[in-house]
Amino acid sequence: MVKFRNLHKVLTQSEGSLTMKTPQSSFPSYLARNPHSYCFRMVVPQDLQVYLDRKGLRYSLCTGYIGTANHKARYFASQVQMLFKCLEGSKAAMKRTAF
């Protein structure tokens, strides 16, 4: 019988060596890590993909520091959300004026 304190060791052991578990991401989903820096990433809503000709947006934040990247990514996220709302409003207005 395996003791409780050894359970973690048994569960994470792979062929004689311990494997490292990857921690859950603590930064927002629109922040992506490149080898040397962070990027802003956001999926374009399906109904707006026709207007933007892409499924997602990706932009380098030009920093390797998580704090700076998080600050920049929050700003970009708010701007992109406003853009999406404007596009959705324009789309609704176009539907109302169409004959």
N, C-alpha and C positions, 0 to 999 in steps of 0.2 A: 504494500500500500504506500502511495506517495503522500508525503506530508505536505500540508498546505503551503509552507514557505518554499518548498522545492517545486511546487506546481508551475510557477512562472518559468523556472529554468527548464523544466521538461517540455513545456509548451513551445518555448522559443528555440529549443535546441534542434539543430539540423545537421545530421551526419557528423556528429562529434564537435561541431563548432556552433557557437551561439550566433544567431542571426539578429541583427538590429531591427527593431520595429521602427517604422517611420511614424513620427508624431503627426497628429491631425494638424492641418494647416490652420494657423491662427490669423492669417490675413484674409481680407475679403476675396470673394470669388472673381472679382474683376482685376485682381492683381496677380500677374503671372511672373514666375522667376525664370530668367535666362541664365546661362552660365556666369555672366559677368554683370548683369543688371536686372532691373524689373521692367515689366511691360504692363500697360493697361490693356485689358481684354474685355469685350462685352459682346454678347450675342445680339444680333439685330432681330427684333420680333418678325415673325414669318410674314405678316401682312405688309411690313415696311421693306422687306428685302427687294421687292420689285423696284422701289424708288431709289435705293442705295446701291443696287447691283452687287450686293455681297451679303454673306450670311453672318459675318462677324466683323467687329472693329478691333484692330490691334495697333498700338502705338507705343514706341519705346519711351520710357520715363527718364532715360539717361542718368540713372543713379543706381548704385549698388546698396544704398542705405534704406532699410525697411521703413523707417520713420518718414523720410523725405518722399519715398515712393508711395506710401500710404496717403500722405497729404495730397500729392499730385493726382493720384488715382481717384480720390474722393472728389476733387475738383472736376476732373474729366467725366466722372460718372454723373455728376449733377448736370453738367453741360449737355452730355449725350442724352440724358433723360428728358431735358427740356427740348432738345431737338426732336426726339421721338414724339413728344406730346404735340409739338408744332406740326409735324408731318401728319400725325393722326387727325389733328384739327383741320388741316388743309384737305386731307382725303375726305373727311366728312362733309366739308363745305363743297367740294367738287361733286359729291354724290347728290347734294341738295339742289345744286344748280344745273345738273345734267338733265337733258330732256329725254 
